[in-house]
Each structure stands twice: as C-alpha cells, then as structure tokens.
Amino acid sequence: MNKYSQRLLQSFQEALAIAKGEMEPARIYTDVDVAKIRAKLKMSQAEFAKMIHVSKRVIQEWEQHRKAPSGPARALLKVVERAPATVKRVLAAR
C-alpha cells in the first residue's frame, strides 16, 4: 500500500470515529464567518471580542475554525453582521 492509500484509509477511519462520537473533528465549520464580520467592521480581534463580551481567544478559535459559535453566540454574530451599530449601542449600555 502506498502512502496515499494509507492516508486515505486513515481519513476514512477518522471519519468513522468522528461519526461514532469516539473522536472530535479537527476543525468545525459554520455558516457564520466571524473573520469576515470583524473585517467588515474594521475591528481588531481584541476590539471585536470586547464589543460582544467574549475573550480574544474565543474570536481566534472561531476564526481559525477550531470551535464554532454556539446557538446564542451564532445568533448574536448574525445580528452584528446585519445591524452592527445597534449591537454596539445596546451592548455598550450598562
């Protein structure tokens, strides 16, 4: 078996383990593009994290697809994408 066949077999075995819940996927994909939303707002990761009340590390994890935003975070990101000024105003008011 050549190295490509070995890699393909390993990929199938990993996919099966993920499907069975025996292994976590290496990357998670979502329909929310956090980096694109942040870039549209011309904000740094730190600024964006502060605006939506999460850590900079969380933003990095989402942008690098190591983690996906949860339901409420995903919903907030979609609102930020469509009405950023409103979100800034509402979340800044304490």
N, C-alpha and C positions, 0 to 999 in steps of 0.2 A: 504494500500500500504506500503510495507516495505521500508527500507532506500535505498536499492539497486535499487529498481524500481523508487524511487523518484530521485535518482542520474541519472539514465538512462534517465528519462523523461526530467530532467533539461539539460542534454547533448544534447538531440535532439532539445530542444527549443533554446539553444545557437547556435547550428549548423545552424538552420534555420535563426536565427537573423544575423549570420555572412554571410550566403549566400545572404540574402536580403540587406546587407550593413548597417544594423542597429547596428552592434556591431563589434568591431575589434577582431581578433583572439588573444588569449593569447600568442601564440608562432607562429613564422613563420619559415618554413623550406625551405632550398635552396640546390642546388646541389653543392655549394661551402662550403667546410669545413675549415673555417678560422683557427680554433684551430690546425687542422692537418697541414695546410700550415705553420703556425707560428712555430709549434713544429719541423717540418722538417728543418726549417732554424735556429733552436736553438736560437730563439729571445724571449725576454720578450714582453709582450703586449705593453709596452711603446716604446721599440725599433722598433717593427713592425709598430706601429702607426706612429712613426716618419719617418720611411722609405717610407711609402706610403702616407704621408701627411694627416693623419686623426687624430682625438683625440683618446686617450687611451679608453675613454668611448665608442666610436664607435666600437672599436675592442671588448670590453666587450659585448656590445649589440649583435653584430654578433655572437660571440662565445656562448652566452647563448640563442641564437635563439629568442631574444626579437624583433630584427629587422633583416631584410635581406638586403644584399648589393644591391644597385640599379644597373641598367644596366651597366653604366660605371665602377662602383666600382667592380662589379662582373667580368667584362672583365679584369680589372687590376689584380684582385686576381688570375684569371686563368693564366694570363701571368706570375705573380710572381711564381705560382706553377711550371710552366714549364721552366722558364728562370730567376731565382732569381738574378743571378749575373748581367745580362743585366739590369734588372729593377733597382737594386741598383745603378749601374753606371749611368744610364740615369737620374734617379730622384735625384741623389746626385749632378749632374752638374747643376749649376745655373748661 
